[in-house]
Amino acid sequence: MPKHTRSTAMLTALTALAVTGLTLGTVLTVPAGAAAPKAPGFLAAKDLPPHATSTWSAGRVTAGVPEVIELDTCLGMALGGGGSNTWHREFWTDLDTTARQVSVKASSVSAAKGRYTRVNKDIKSCAKRIERAYPEIDATLRDYGTLAVEEGAHVYGLHVKSAWGSTDIRLLGVGRDGKTVTVVDWGQMGNFGNAPVKAFKKTTTKAVNKLH
């Protein structure tokens, strides 16, 4: 199995009860004669926070949402379902650190504003919902504030610790440019002290700037 399809500690603490690994979203089927929707710009491997002992690799930009996001407690409600105007890209290192970017083109600026608000709301309530769903997991959310880029962006950190001793850290950045909303999702084993917050803020800013 390719390294980037392995369940990382960060996401599997929340989704391994439902799936055993990351499954890429299906490729969009376009009716004969119809032009495929154009994907927004995506991050490159070099845009991810530097890893101390490994380098980042990137998969191709793929239509739809990966199954691990569909089932994820933090993002699944707002991003699940995919559609013809949703794309994602997976990133991975040789070790346990992985990331992904999901971008959605809404039908209007108003719809994009609503999507952006919904993603932020779901992330902010995520830790409490995780603990309700999985009593054996302790979850803590930190709000790392907004970023001054295009129509705005916001960065969060989520630490989860299981009753059996695993501890995982996740960084989430959500931003909007016009009708497009993007989410960057980074994770590895560790705690808040292991989170490259400053570098991830730069990554989130690049993600929004690259959309159009």
C-alpha positions in Angstrom: 0.0 0.0 0.0 1.5 3.4 -0.9 2.7 5.4 2.1 0.2 8.2 1.6 -2.8 5.8 1.8 -1.9 4.6 5.3 -4.1 5.8 8.1 -2.1 8.5 10.0 -2.3 8.6 13.7 -4.0 12.0 13.6 -7.0 11.1 11.5 -7.3 7.4 12.5 -7.8 8.4 16.1 -11.1 9.7 14.8 -12.0 7.6 11.9 -10.3 4.2 12.3 -13.4 3.0 14.0 -15.1 3.3 10.7 -12.3 2.8 8.1 -9.0 1.1 8.1 -7.1 3.4 5.8 -7.3 6.5 3.6 -9.3 5.9 0.4 -8.9 8.4 -2.4 -12.1 9.9 -3.8 -13.4 8.6 -7.0 -12.6 10.4 -10.2 -15.4 12.6 -11.5 -17.4 11.2 -14.3 -18.2 13.8 -16.9 -21.1 13.4 -19.4 -19.9 12.9 -23.0 -19.3 16.2 -24.7 -19.3 18.2 -21.5 -16.2 20.1 -20.4 -14.9 19.0 -17.0 -15.0 21.8 -14.4 -11.6 23.4 -13.9 -10.0 22.8 -10.6 -8.6 25.7 -8.6 -4.9 26.0 -7.9 -3.5 23.7 -5.2 -0.5 23.6 -2.9 2.7 21.9 -4.1 4.7 19.5 -1.8 7.3 22.3 -1.2 4.5 24.5 0.3 3.9 22.2 3.3 5.6 22.9 6.6 9.2 21.5 6.4 9.7 18.1 8.0 12.8 17.6 10.1 13.9 14.3 8.7 11.9 13.6 5.6 10.6 15.3 2.4 7.0 15.8 1.3 5.5 14.1 -1.8 2.2 15.0 -3.4 -0.5 13.1 -5.2 -2.4 14.4 -8.2 -5.3 16.8 -7.9 -8.4 14.5 -7.9 -12.1 15.2 -8.2 -14.2 14.6 -5.2 -13.5 14.2 -1.4 -11.4 11.4 0.1 -13.4 8.9 2.1 -11.4 9.8 5.3 -12.8 13.3 5.1 -16.3 12.0 4.4 -16.2 10.1 7.7 -14.2 12.7 9.7 -15.9 14.2 12.7 -14.5 17.7 12.1 -14.9 18.1 8.3 -17.3 15.5 7.1 -20.6 17.4 7.6 -19.4 20.5 5.7 -17.3 18.8 3.0 -18.8 15.4 2.7 -20.7 14.5 -0.5 -18.1 15.9 -2.9 -19.7 16.8 -6.2 -18.5 18.1 -9.6 -17.0 21.2 -8.0 -14.9 19.6 -5.3 -11.3 18.5 -5.5 -8.6 17.2 -3.2 -4.8 16.5 -3.1 -3.0 14.2 -0.7 0.5 14.9 0.7 2.8 12.5 2.6 6.3 12.0 4.1 8.2 8.8 4.6 7.2 8.8 8.2 3.9 9.4 9.9 3.2 13.0 8.9 0.5 13.5 6.2 -1.6 16.3 4.9 -4.4 17.0 2.4 -6.1 19.9 0.8 -9.8 20.0 -0.2 -11.2 22.8 -2.3 -14.9 23.5 -3.2 -16.2 25.9 -5.8 -19.6 27.2 -4.7 -22.3 28.4 -7.1 -22.1 32.0 -5.7 -20.1 34.2 -3.4 -23.0 34.0 -0.9 -22.9 30.2 -1.0 -19.1 30.2 -0.5 -19.5 32.5 2.5 -22.0 30.0 4.0 -19.7 27.1 3.4 -16.7 28.9 5.0 -18.8 29.8 8.0 -20.0 26.2 8.3 -16.5 24.7 8.1 -15.3 27.0 10.9 -18.3 26.3 13.0 -17.9 22.5 12.6 -14.2 22.7 13.5 -14.9 24.8 16.6 -17.4 22.2 17.9 -15.3 19.3 16.8 -13.5 18.5 20.1 -16.7 18.3 22.1 -18.4 16.1 19.4 -15.4 13.7 19.3 -15.6 13.2 23.1 -19.3 12.6 22.9 -18.9 10.1 20.1 -15.8 8.4 21.5 -15.7 8.4 25.3 -12.2 6.8 25.2 -10.7 9.9 23.5 -9.9 13.3 25.1 -9.9 16.1 22.5 -8.6 19.7 22.9 -9.0 22.5 20.3 -6.9 25.6 20.0 -7.8 28.6 17.9 -4.7 30.1 16.3 -6.6 33.0 14.8 -7.3 34.6 11.5 -5.0 35.3 8.5 -5.2 38.4 6.3 -5.4 36.8 2.9 -8.1 37.3 0.2 -11.5 37.0 1.8 -10.0 35.5 5.0 -8.6 32.4 6.5 -8.6 30.8 10.0 -6.2 28.2 11.6 -6.9 25.7 14.4 -5.1 23.0 16.3 -6.7 19.8 17.5 -5.0 17.4 20.0 -6.5 14.0 20.6 -5.4 11.5 23.2 -6.8 8.0 23.5 -7.3 5.8 26.6 -4.7 3.4 25.2 -2.0 6.0 25.1 -1.8 7.3 21.5 -1.5 11.1 21.2 -2.0 12.9 17.9 -1.8 16.5 16.7 -3.7 18.0 13.8 -3.6 21.5 12.2 -6.6 22.8 10.2 -6.6 25.8 8.0 -9.7 27.1 6.2 -9.8 30.0 3.8 -11.9 31.6 1.0 -11.2 33.5 -2.2 -14.4 34.6 -4.0 -16.6 31.5 -4.7 -13.9 29.0 -3.6 -13.3 27.6 -0.1 -10.3 25.5 0.7 -9.3 23.5 3.7 -5.7 22.3 4.5 -5.5 19.4 7.0 -2.1 18.4 8.5 -1.4 15.7 11.0 1.1 13.5 12.8 1.7 11.8 16.2 2.5 14.2 18.9 1.0 17.1 20.9 0.7 20.9 20.6 4.4 21.3 21.2 5.0 19.3 18.0 2.8 21.5 15.8 4.5 23.8 13.3 1.9 26.5 13.7 3.9 29.4 12.2 4.9 27.4 9.1 1.4 26.0 8.8 0.0 29.6 8.7 2.3 30.3 5.8 1.0 27.1 4.1 -2.6 28.1 4.6 -1.9 31.6 3.2 -0.3 30.0 0.1 -3.2 27.7 -0.3 -5.7 30.6 -0.4 -3.4 32.7 -2.7 -3.0 29.8 -5.1 -6.8 29.2 -5.6 -7.1 31.8 -8.5 
